[in-house]
Amino acid sequence: MWFARGPGRLFMVTDRKAGKLRRIQRDPRVTVAPCRSQGRPLGPAIDGVAKVLDPGESDEAARALSRRYHLPSGIIERFLRRRGGGAPPLYLEVTAGEKK
């Protein structure tokens, strides 16, 4: 998962075909934790609320990801377009909050 920290939130980007998007649209409550690339947790999990960002809201997320990975956002998006069948990727924002 491509992610970056923003002030008081996490930004993520994913392809439009990802199963996580359907889950988030159905129920925005999430649990996030630092983990290895294979998914093994490295620290404690935190409850939060995820939001799929509209294209107009995605600029801050794209800049944060570019800084984190030292890549222009266009390269990140091009990679995800290939995975997503040519569709532009979607940016997500996760804020800390109680999971009910």
PyMOL commands that set and color helices and strands:
alter all, ss='L'
color gray80, all
select helices_A, chain A and resi 19-26+55-57+59-69+73-83
alter helices_A, ss='H'
color red, helices_A
select strands_A, chain A and resi 2-6+9-14+29-32+46-52+90-96
alter strands_A, ss='S'
color yellow, strands_A
deselect
rebuild
show_as cartoon
